[in-house]
C-alpha cells in the first residue's frame, strides 16, 4: 500500500483514539478487524506511527493548534512528522502527496513552509522545560505529583520522563520446560538478540520488538509475553506442598500460568475472572503450556457462586485489582491524556470492595496479596490501610518473605513491593501481603 494511503489510515485512527474512552490498543485492534485488507507490513507501519503519536499526543495537539490551522487529526500527524520523525518538507510532500492533496481539494490551505517554521520555533521554546515533553494533560500534570506516595513525590519529574519512553519487550520462560540460557540461545539461533532480566530469574528482555507468533518456542508454550514487574508479582502465587492458591482477578492469566510453571504441578490453582472471553483465551494458553493444575472459573462480581467451596480454604489469594493502569503508561500512552483524579477515586473504591470480597476465601493462617499496576498511593497503600482498618482479622506482613529474588530489597518500601519505571526499568507495580490471624 502507498505510504500516503497508510498515512490516511493513521490520520483516521488518530481521530478515533481521541474520540473514544476505550484503551487505544482496543480501538486500534477493532480498526484492523474492520480493515482486513491491511497486510502485516501495513499494520506495522501504522502501529509504529500511531503509538509514537499517542505517546506525544498532548504536545502534538498543542503544535497542531498553534501551527497548522487544519483538520485536527491531520494537523497532529503533520506535526509529528516534522517535530519527531524529523522529515523535511520535500519528503512530506512526496510521501503524503495524496493525503495532502485530498485535504487541499476541500478548499482549505496548508502551507507546509509556514507550518514547519512555526513548529520548529515552538519546539525551541518548549525544550526549555523538559516536563513539556511528557504529554500529560495540563489539568492532570499538577495532580500527578500529589497522587504519588510521599517518598516518591520528589522524583515525579524523572518518573514522568520514564513513562514517556517505550517499554521493552519482555518474555517469561515456561520454567517447567526451559531455562533462561537455553531460550536465549534458541532465540539467538533465530536471529533474535536477548538478555536475562535484571530481577526476575525467569525473564528475558528482547532488544527489538518481534512477532512471536511464528516462533516454535511460543507455539509450544515455552515463552509468554509478560513484563518483568508482573512476573515478580506472579511469584507471590507460587504454591507448594499441595497448597490451594487463588488468582482472583486473573485477566489474561499470566500470573496463574507462571505459578503453574514454577510449581511443577504441585498445588491447585484457581483462576477467577468475570470475563468469559478472557478465560477462554487463557484456556488456550493453558493447553499450549501443558498445565494440569489450573482451574478457570467464571465468577460474578458480588457473590460466591461457583467458588463456595473456596471460602475459608485458600492458602494464598492474589487480588491483582483493576486499576488506572498508571504504571503501564509506557505500554498504554493514551492514558496520559485520559486519566483524571476522578478515575483514581473510582478505582480506589472499587479495589477496596474487591479486596473485601475475595478476602473471605483466605483460610486462617493464609495470606492475602493485594496488587495493582498503579503508581498512585490512593490505589495502593491507601487501599491496604483502609482494608486493615475494617478487617482486624488480617495483619500486614513483610512481602519480601514471599519473594526469593536477587536484589529484592531494592524493590521494597515499608514492607510493600513498590516498582517504578524510572528506578527499576519495569512497569509500575505495587503489592502488599496480609495474613489472616483469626
N, C-alpha and C positions, 0 to 999 in steps of 0.2 A: 504494500500500500504506500502511496506517495506520502512523504513527510508532511505535506500540507494537510492531507486528509487526517493523518494521525493527530496533528495539532488541533484540527477541528473537533475531533472526539475529546481531546483533552480539555478544550475550552468548554465543551458541553458538560463534561464531568465536573469542572470547577463550579459551574452553576448549580448542579445537583447537590454537591457536597455542602455548599453554602446554604442551600435551602433546607436540607434535611437535618433532623435531630439524631438520625441513626449514625452509628460509627462510620467513618469514611470507608473502612475496608468492606463493610457490608454494602454501602452504596456502590462501590466500585465492582464488587462481585456481582451484584444484581445487574449492573450495566453490561458487564461482559456476558452474562447469561442472555441478555436481550440483544446482544450483537455478536452472535456466534460466528459470524464471518471473519471476525478479528483473529488472526493467527497468533501463535505463541510469540513470534517476534514483535508483532503489532502490540500485543498486550504488555510485553516487557517494556517497549518504548514508552507507552502511555503511562504505565505504572511508575517507572522511574521519574518521569516528568511530573506526574500529578503529586507524588509524595514529596518531591522536592519543593513543589509549590505550596502544599499544605503545611509543610514544616515552617515555611516563612510567610504564611498567609496574611497575618496582620500587617506586617511590614509591606507586603506586596499590595494589599488593599490601600494602604497609605500612599504608596508610589503611584498606583493607578489613579486614585482620586486627584492627586496633585498634578500629575503629568500627562495622562493620556486622554482624559475627557471623552472616552468612548465606552462602549458596552463594558460593564464591569468585568465579566469573565475574560473577555479578550484583553482588556487592559491589564488584568492581573497576569495573564500569560505573557504578554509582550514585556511587562516589567520584569518578570522572572528571567526571560531570555537575555535582557540587557544587563540586569543587576547581578544575576547569579550564574547563568550559563555563559555570560560574557560574550555573546555573539555580536559581531559588528553588523551594521545596518545592511550592508550588501548581502550578507549571509541570511539575515532575517527576510529580506525582500525575496531572495531566491527560494529558500526552503519553505516559506509560508505564503508564497505568491497567491495561491487560490484563496486561502483564508482571508488575507488582507484585501484582495480584490473583491470578494463577496461582501465584505463589510463596506468598502468604499462604494460599491454598487447601490447601497441603500441611501446614498446621498450624504453620508457622514464623512468627515475628513479625518485623516490620520497621518499627521506629518511626523514621520519617524525621526527626522533630524532634530526637531524641536523636542520630541519625547525623550530621545537619548540624552540630550543636553540637560534637560530638567532632572531626569533620573540620576545622572551622574552627580549633579550638584546636590541633590537630596541625600545621596549616599555619603558624600563627603561630610555633610552636616550630621547625619545620623551616626557616623563612625566615631564621633567624639564621645558617645555614650554607648558602650557595648551592650547594655541592657536593651537598647532599642532593637537589637538583632534577634532577640529571643521570641518575638512574635506572640507574647502573651497579651491578651486584650487589656487596654489601659485600666478598665474597671476592675480587673482581677489581679493586675500586677502588684498593687499595694497589699491586697488581701493575701497574696501568696505567701509572703514572709510571715505574716501573723499566724497563718494556719499551720506552719511548721512547728515541730517540737521546739521548745525554747532553746535547747542547746545546739540546734541546727540553724536557727534564725540568722546568725552572723555569717553563715555560709550560703545564704539564699541566692546571691548573685552567681556563685560558682555552680550551684545546683541548677539554676535556670539555664546556664550555658550548657551544662551536660545534657539537659533534657532536650536541647535543640539539635543534638548530634544524632547521627544514625546509629541505631543499636546493632551490635554484631550478630551474626547468625550463630546460634549455639545449639549443639546436639547433646542428647543424653544417650549413652550406650545402654543396651539391654545387658546389665551386668551378670545376668544368669547364663548368658551365652557368649559374651565378648569381653575383652579387656580394652582399656583406652589405647595402649600402644598398638595392639593388633588393628583396631579400627583406624587409627591414624595411618598405619602402613597401607591398609586396604584403600583408604581414600587417596593416598599418595599415588597408588597404582592406577587410579582413575584420573590422575592429574589434578587432584584437589589438595591444596595445602591447608593444614590444620595444626592445632596445638592443644595441649591439655588446658582446661580452665584453671583459674587461679585458686579457687577454694573447693569447688565440688570435685570429688575424686572420680566421678562418673561422667564428667562433662568434657566436651570438645568444642573449641571455638574455630569457626571457619573464617578464613581471611577474606573470602569473596563469596557473595551470595550466589547460591546454586539451586537448581531444580533437583530435588531429591527423588522425585517420583520414579525416575528411571534407574536408580541405583539398586542393586540386589540387596545391599545392606539395609535399605529402607523397606523394600518389598518383603524381606524375610523377618522384619520386626527386630532387627539388631540395633537400629538407631531411631530416635524420635527427635523432633524439634522441641526444645524446652529450654527457656532461659536459665542461666546458672542460679539465679536467686530462687526461682521456682523449684529447681532441683533441691536446693538446700532445705526449703520448707517441706518438700516431699519426704525428705529423710526422717522427719518427725514421725511419720506414719509407720516406720519400719516395725513389722510385727515379729515377735519371737515367742518360742515356747507355746505355740497354739493360741496366741492372743487373738481377740476379736478387735479389729480396728474399723473405724467408720470414716470415710471421706464424705462429709455431709453435704458439701456443695461441689460435687465432682467436676461439673462442667465437661471439658474435653477428656478428662480422666488421666491427665499426665501424671499427677501425683500418685494415683492409685496404681497405675502401671509401673511407676518407679518403685513403689513399695513392694509390689509383687515380684519384681525382678530382684530386688535386694533381699527378699525373704527366702528365696529359693523354694517357694511353695509352702513354707511354714506359716501358720496363722491364717485367719479368714478375714478377707477384706470386703467391706460393703461400700459400694459407690452409689451415692444417692444424688438425684437431681430431679428438678421439676420439669425439665425439658426432655421429651421423648426423643427428639431428633439428636440431641447431644449424646444421649445414652446409646442410641442406635449406632452412631459413629464410633463411640467408644467400644462397643462390642466388636466392631470390625478390627480395631486396634488390638483388642484382647486376643482375638483369634490369630492375628498376624504375629503377635508376640508369643503365642503358645501358652498363655497363662490359664491356670485352672482354679485358682483360689480367689478370684474376684467375682462378686455377686453384684450385678447392677440392679437398682431398684428405682422405679419411677415413684416419686412421692408428691404429696400435696403440701402447700406451704404451711398450713396451720393445724395439721393433725398428724397422727402417727400411723395412719392406715398403711398396712404392708410392712411396717417396721415395729409393730408392737412388741415382738419378741426381743428387740434390741434394747428396750427401756431397762435401765439399771444393769446392763450386762457388758457394755463395751469397755475394753481396757484403754483404748485410745480413740478419741474423736477429734477430727480436724474440721473446724469450721473456717474454710477459706472463703470469707463472706464477699458477696457482691459489693463493689465499692466504686469510687470515682475513677479508679484506674490511673490516678495521678502519677504513680511510679512507673507507668508504662508509656508515658508520653513520647518517648523516643520511638516507639513502635506505632503509636496511635497519635500522631501530632495534631490531628484535628481537635483533640481535647483542649488544646491551648486556647482556642477561641470559642469553645462551647461550655467550658467549666464555669460554675458560679459558686458563690458561698452557699447559696440555697441548695445546690446539688450536694455539697458536703454535709449539710444539716440533714437532708433527706436520707442520704446514705448511712449516716451515723445512727439514726433512729431505726432504720431497717436492720442494720447489723446487730444492734442490741437485741432486737426482737428475735432474730435468727439464732443468735448465740444462746439466748434463754431457752429457745425451743429445743435445740439439739443437746443442750447440757443434760437433759433428762436421760439420755442414752448412756451416760458415763456411770460405771459401777463405782461403789465405794472403794477408794484407793486408786481409781483410774485417773487418767489425765485428759483434760480438755485443752486442745490447742486452738488458738484463735489467730487467724492470719488475714492480711489484705495485701493487695499490690498498690496501696496508697502510701503517700508520704506525709499525710496530714494528721496531726495529733488527735483531732476530734474523732477520726475514724479508727484510731489505733489505741494508744494508751487511754484515751478518753472513754472508749467503749469498755475496755477492760476494767477501769476504775468503777464505772457505772454498774457493770455486771457484778463485780465482787461486793459492792456495797449492798446490792439487793439479793445476793446469793451467798450467805455466810457459811454455807457448807462447802465452799471452794476457797482455796488459798493459792496465791501466786507462787510459783516455784521457778527456780533458775532454769532458763531454757537451754543453757549450754550443757546441762546434764543429759540432754537427749540428742546432742549433736557432736559426733566424734569427727571433727574436721580440723585440718591443719589451718591455723590462723583464725579459728572461730572467735577468739577473744576480740579480734578487730571488728567483729560484727555485732557485738553485744553492748547494750547500754541499759543500765538499770534493770538487769535480768531479762530484758527483751531482745529479740533479734531485730536489728534495725539496719537495713541495707539501702544505700543511696548510690545513684549512678556516678556522681562526681567523686565519691570516695572509694567505691569498690568496683566500678565498671560494670555493674549489673543493673537490672531493673530495680526500682524502688520496691522494697517489701518490708513487712512488719510481721512478727509473730510473738505470741505470748503463750506460756504454759501455766495451767491451773489444775491443781489436784483436788479431787473430791475427798473431803476428810470425814464426812458423815452422811 
